[in-house]
């Protein structure tokens, strides 16, 4: 009987190992548990650090104007003391004084311009953004900017915190001007742990909640590392009016996609109805389709694995594409050693390695994947977004099948956005 019991136990353990190993192995790859970065393992080639771009989570390229948009914390210390996405609620009073800003970057001069706010005085704790054209003006003349804002909640006594009452801010910007006009704030009870925003129009937006559990503890750890913890969602928000005084006024919402593991960054795809959704801790980029009427659920149609955590995705539309040479593809950026983030998240001097993966469809099916930037955390830290700006082959970009582009990459705890040339 004892031998039989031991045999059954051995068989059970073997079965557990057999079934669990693929998930454990995949988690080790995504979190970078075995990935090493010896001293000096930084991105090769010339790297330009964009001045005045401190702790910028997200990055968008607006092709009609040829400019990049981002939202930056600006204060080099605030993010280490108040950043709800990392369950850092240490100093809500500091969070209530945060005055992050929107920046416009010229990819030709490599200079960043802070936009002056009109009708808005914060607090502004930055995270994900989206940029869409103002359809009532000529293309490339003006844009709407949606931005996540992790403001501390206010108690009846006036005391701030201890938690966040995160919301969205909507701004309007005329290209070439130095200002961003605040249109309204947006809040809804379904917006709980917002990470990123996707605007289908100025009144129809999608928002990811990246965690079910807001605070550090056993359940949040399980939520991060267990791929089966599909507890987050994408919420659809509809605005009845832009001319309101209260953040909750005229806001309706519903869950457009549920059962996602660590829903994170959002991005625009190859068509108006294609939405990119990052499943962060799973290292997955989902490709989804929006409903035609704008009111139904999101349908997932494909997914791509990357070998790091997946943050804000982007689509690169090759402006110099030919039928036989199209470099269009997706970008996914993330931490190369996410396993270190918990111990580094309050340390301004820590290094958090970064990877950017470039993905192109293969005619026979599937995806060609290539890491086009990898850094040990020296030149860029905590990678969270990247975009490509094509170099005209007639102006220095490589001709023929091989071409080049400027890669702009940022990180939510990086001292600067960086730019470097890459081969496509």
C-alpha positions in Angstrom: 0.0 0.0 0.0 2.8 2.4 0.9 4.5 1.7 -2.5 1.2 2.3 -4.2 0.7 5.6 -2.4 4.3 6.7 -3.3 3.7 5.7 -6.9 0.5 7.7 -7.0 2.2 10.7 -5.4 5.0 10.4 -7.9 2.6 10.2 -10.8 0.7 13.2 -9.5 3.8 15.3 -9.1 5.0 14.3 -12.6 1.6 15.4 -14.0 1.8 18.7 -12.2 5.3 19.4 -13.4 4.3 18.3 -17.0 1.3 20.6 -17.1 2.8 23.5 -15.2 6.2 23.6 -16.9 5.2 25.4 -20.1 3.6 28.2 -18.0 6.5 28.5 -15.6 9.0 28.5 -18.5 7.0 31.2 -20.3 6.7 33.3 -17.2 10.5 33.1 -16.6 11.1 34.4 -20.2 8.5 37.2 -20.0 9.7 38.4 -16.6 13.4 38.0 -17.6 14.2 35.9 -14.5 17.3 34.3 -16.3 18.2 37.3 -18.5 21.5 38.9 -17.6 22.9 42.2 -18.5 26.7 42.6 -18.0 28.1 46.0 -17.4 28.0 48.1 -20.6 25.3 46.1 -22.3 23.6 49.2 -23.7 22.0 50.0 -27.0 24.6 50.3 -29.8 25.0 53.3 -32.1 24.4 56.9 -31.5 21.7 57.7 -29.0 20.1 61.1 -28.5 18.5 61.9 -25.2 15.6 64.3 -25.7 15.9 67.1 -23.1 13.1 67.8 -20.6 11.3 64.4 -21.0 11.3 63.1 -17.4 9.2 60.0 -16.7 7.0 59.9 -19.8 4.9 56.8 -20.0 3.4 56.9 -23.4 4.4 58.1 -26.9 2.4 58.8 -30.0 3.4 59.9 -33.5 1.0 62.2 -35.3 1.9 61.7 -39.0 -0.1 64.6 -40.5 1.9 67.1 -38.5 5.1 65.1 -38.2 5.3 65.5 -34.5 5.3 63.3 -31.4 3.1 63.7 -28.3 3.8 62.5 -24.8 2.7 63.2 -21.2 5.5 63.5 -18.7 5.7 63.7 -14.9 8.5 66.4 -15.2 9.4 66.0 -11.5 12.3 63.5 -11.1 11.2 62.5 -7.6 7.4 62.4 -7.5 6.9 59.1 -9.4 8.9 57.3 -6.7 6.5 58.5 -4.0 3.1 58.4 -5.7 2.3 56.2 -8.6 -0.9 54.2 -8.2 -0.2 51.9 -11.3 2.6 50.4 -9.2 0.6 50.4 -6.0 2.8 53.2 -4.7 0.5 55.4 -2.5 3.3 56.6 -0.2 2.7 60.3 -0.4 -0.8 61.4 -1.6 -0.1 65.0 -0.6 2.8 65.1 -3.0 0.6 63.5 -5.6 -2.0 66.2 -5.1 0.7 68.8 -6.0 1.9 67.0 -9.1 2.0 69.2 -12.2 2.9 66.9 -15.0 2.5 68.2 -18.6 1.9 67.4 -22.2 4.9 67.6 -24.5 5.3 68.0 -28.3 8.6 66.6 -29.8 10.0 67.6 -33.1 11.7 64.5 -34.6 13.8 66.7 -36.8 15.3 69.0 -34.2 15.0 66.4 -31.4 13.6 69.1 -29.1 10.7 68.9 -26.7 8.2 71.7 -26.0 6.0 71.7 -22.9 2.5 72.8 -23.7 1.0 75.5 -21.5 -2.4 74.5 -20.0 -5.4 76.6 -20.5 -8.3 76.2 -18.0 -6.4 73.5 -16.1 -4.3 73.7 -13.0 -3.8 70.0 -12.0 -3.1 67.9 -10.2 -1.8 65.9 -13.2 -0.2 62.5 -12.5 0.5 61.2 -16.0 0.2 57.8 -17.5 -1.3 56.7 -20.9 -2.5 59.1 -23.6 -4.1 59.0 -27.0 -4.1 61.6 -29.8 -6.8 61.9 -32.5 -7.5 64.5 -35.2 -10.1 67.2 -34.7 -12.5 66.2 -37.4 -14.0 69.7 -37.6 -10.7 71.2 -38.9 -8.4 70.3 -41.8 -6.3 67.3 -41.3 -3.1 68.0 -39.4 -4.3 71.4 -38.0 -5.6 70.4 -34.6 -5.9 67.3 -32.3 -7.7 66.1 -29.2 -5.5 64.6 -26.5 -6.9 62.2 -23.9 -4.7 61.5 -20.9 -5.0 59.3 -17.8 -4.6 61.2 -14.5 -4.0 59.4 -11.2 -5.2 62.1 -8.8 -5.4 61.3 -5.1 -8.8 61.0 -3.6 -10.0 63.8 -1.3 -11.5 63.1 2.2 -14.3 65.3 3.6 -11.6 66.8 5.9 -9.6 68.0 2.9 -6.9 65.4 3.5 -5.6 63.7 0.4 -5.5 59.9 -0.2 -4.9 57.3 0.9 -6.0 56.0 -2.5 -6.4 57.3 -6.0 -9.5 58.6 -7.8 -8.1 58.2 -11.2 -9.8 59.9 -14.1 -9.2 61.1 -17.7 -8.4 64.6 -19.0 -9.4 65.8 -22.4 -7.4 68.6 -24.1 -7.5 70.4 -27.4 -4.3 71.5 -29.2 -3.8 73.5 -32.3 -0.7 72.2 -34.1 2.2 74.7 -33.9 0.8 76.5 -30.9 2.3 76.4 -27.5 -0.9 75.6 -25.6 -3.3 72.8 -24.7 -6.8 73.8 -23.8 -8.6 71.7 -21.2 -12.0 70.6 -22.4 -13.2 68.4 -19.5 -12.4 65.7 -17.0 -13.9 62.2 -17.3 -14.8 59.8 -14.5 -17.0 56.7 -14.3 -17.2 54.0 -11.6 -16.0 51.4 -14.2 -12.7 53.3 -14.5 -10.9 51.7 -11.5 -7.2 51.2 -12.3 -6.8 52.9 -15.7 -3.7 52.4 -17.7 -4.2 53.6 -21.2 -6.9 55.1 -23.4 -7.9 54.6 -27.0 -10.1 57.2 -28.6 -12.4 56.1 -31.4 -13.8 59.6 -31.6 -13.9 62.6 -29.2 -17.0 61.1 -27.5 -16.3 57.4 -27.8 -13.2 56.0 -25.9 -11.8 52.8 -24.5 -9.9 52.5 -21.3 -8.0 49.5 -19.8 -8.1 48.6 -16.1 -4.7 46.9 -15.5 -5.4 45.3 -12.1 -8.3 44.1 -10.0 -6.3 44.4 -6.8 -5.0 47.9 -6.3 -2.6 47.3 -3.4 0.5 45.1 -2.9 -0.2 41.7 -1.4 -0.6 38.1 -2.2 -3.6 38.5 -4.6 -1.9 41.3 -6.6 1.2 39.1 -6.9 -0.9 36.2 -8.1 -2.6 38.6 -10.5 0.8 39.6 -12.0 2.5 36.2 -12.3 -0.3 33.7 -13.0 -1.4 33.8 -16.6 -4.8 32.4 -15.7 -5.6 35.5 -13.6 -7.7 37.0 -16.3 -9.4 39.6 -14.1 -9.0 42.8 -16.0 -11.0 44.4 -18.8 -11.3 47.1 -21.4 -14.1 49.6 -20.7 -16.0 51.6 -23.3 -16.9 55.2 -22.2 -19.4 57.3 -24.1 -19.6 61.1 -23.6 -22.9 62.8 -24.1 -21.4 66.3 -24.0 -18.0 68.1 -23.8 -19.3 71.2 -22.2 -19.7 70.1 -18.6 -18.3 71.2 -15.3 -18.3 67.8 -13.4 -16.1 64.8 -14.4 -19.0 62.4 -14.1 -21.5 64.4 -16.0 -22.9 62.8 -19.1 -20.6 59.8 -18.9 -21.9 56.3 -19.5 -19.8 53.1 -19.6 -19.9 49.4 -20.2 -17.3 46.5 -20.3 -16.3 46.0 -23.9 -13.8 43.2 -23.3 -13.3 41.1 -20.2 -11.2 38.1 -19.1 -7.8 39.7 -20.0 -4.6 39.1 -18.0 -3.2 42.4 -17.0 -4.8 44.5 -19.7 -2.3 47.4 -20.3 -1.5 49.6 -23.2 -3.8 50.3 -26.2 -2.9 51.4 -29.7 -4.4 52.1 -33.1 -3.9 49.4 -35.7 -4.1 49.2 -39.5 -7.7 50.4 -39.8 -10.1 52.6 -37.9 -11.7 49.5 -36.4 -8.4 47.7 -35.4 -7.4 48.1 -31.7 -4.2 46.8 -30.2 -4.4 45.6 -26.6 -1.4 44.6 -24.5 -1.6 41.8 -21.9 1.3 43.0 -19.9 2.5 40.1 -17.7 1.6 37.5 -20.3 3.9 39.2 -22.9 1.0 39.2 -25.4 -0.2 41.7 -28.0 -3.8 41.2 -28.9 -5.2 42.5 -32.1 -8.9 43.2 -31.8 -11.8 44.5 -33.9 -14.1 47.3 -32.7 -17.8 46.9 -33.2 -19.2 48.7 -36.3 -21.8 50.5 -34.3 -19.4 51.5 -31.6 -21.6 50.0 -28.9 -20.8 46.3 -28.8 -18.0 44.1 -27.5 -14.4 44.1 -28.8 -13.6 40.9 -30.8 -10.1 39.5 -30.5 -8.8 38.2 -33.9 -5.1 37.5 -33.3 -2.3 37.5 -30.7 1.5 37.8 -30.8 3.9 36.7 -28.1 6.9 38.8 -27.2 9.7 37.7 -24.8 9.3 40.5 -22.3 6.4 42.2 -20.6 4.1 44.1 -23.0 3.3 47.7 -22.4 2.1 50.3 -24.9 1.8 49.0 -28.4 2.1 51.0 -31.6 1.6 50.5 -35.3 4.2 51.8 -37.8 2.7 52.6 -41.2 5.6 52.7 -43.7 5.1 55.9 -45.8 7.7 54.7 -48.4 6.2 51.2 -48.8 6.2 49.6 -52.2 4.3 46.4 -53.2 7.6 44.4 -52.7 9.1 46.3 -49.8 6.7 47.3 -47.0 8.2 47.8 -43.6 4.9 48.4 -41.8 4.6 46.5 -38.5 3.8 46.6 -34.8 6.0 47.6 -32.0 5.8 46.3 -28.4 8.0 47.8 -25.6 8.5 46.5 -22.1 10.8 45.7 -19.2 13.4 43.1 -20.0 13.7 42.2 -16.3 10.3 42.9 -14.8 11.3 40.5 -12.0 13.3 43.4 -10.5 10.6 46.1 -10.6 9.1 45.5 -7.1 12.5 46.2 -5.5 13.5 49.0 -7.9 10.2 51.0 -8.1 11.2 53.4 -5.2 14.9 53.7 -6.2 15.8 56.7 -8.5 19.2 55.2 -9.1 18.1 51.7 -10.1 18.5 50.3 -13.6 15.6 48.5 -15.3 16.5 46.9 -18.7 14.4 47.6 -21.7 13.4 45.7 -24.9 11.6 46.8 -28.0 10.2 44.2 -30.4 9.3 44.9 -34.0 6.8 42.6 -35.6 5.9 42.2 -39.3 3.3 39.8 -40.8 4.6 37.0 -43.0 2.9 36.2 -46.2 2.6 32.5 -45.4 1.1 33.4 -42.0 2.5 34.2 -38.6 4.8 37.0 -37.6 8.5 37.9 -38.1 9.7 39.2 -34.7 13.0 41.1 -34.0 14.3 43.0 -31.0 15.4 46.3 -32.4 16.4 47.9 -29.1 17.8 46.4 -25.9 19.4 48.4 -23.1 20.6 47.5 -19.6 18.8 50.5 -18.1 21.7 52.9 -18.6 20.3 55.0 -21.5 16.7 54.2 -21.0 14.9 52.7 -18.0 11.5 50.9 -17.5 10.6 50.9 -21.2 6.9 51.5 -21.8 6.4 52.8 -25.3 8.2 53.3 -28.7 7.4 54.6 -32.1 9.1 54.6 -35.5 9.6 57.7 -37.7 10.7 56.6 -41.2 13.8 58.2 -42.8 13.2 59.2 -46.4 15.5 56.9 -48.6 16.3 60.0 -50.7 17.5 61.9 -47.6 19.9 59.4 -46.0 17.7 56.4 -45.3 19.0 53.2 -46.9 17.7 52.5 -50.3 16.6 49.1 -51.6 15.2 46.3 -49.4 17.0 47.6 -46.3 15.8 50.9 -44.9 16.2 52.9 -41.7 14.0 54.8 -39.3 14.3 56.8 -36.1 13.2 54.8 -33.1 11.9 56.9 -30.2 11.6 55.0 -26.9 10.5 56.1 -23.5 10.0 54.7 -20.0 7.7 55.6 -17.1 10.8 56.0 -14.8 13.3 57.0 -17.5 15.1 60.3 -17.2 14.7 60.9 -20.9 13.0 59.8 -24.1 15.8 58.6 -26.4 16.1 58.4 -30.2 18.3 56.1 -32.2 18.5 55.0 -35.8 17.5 51.4 -36.5 17.4 49.1 -39.6 14.0 48.0 -40.6 
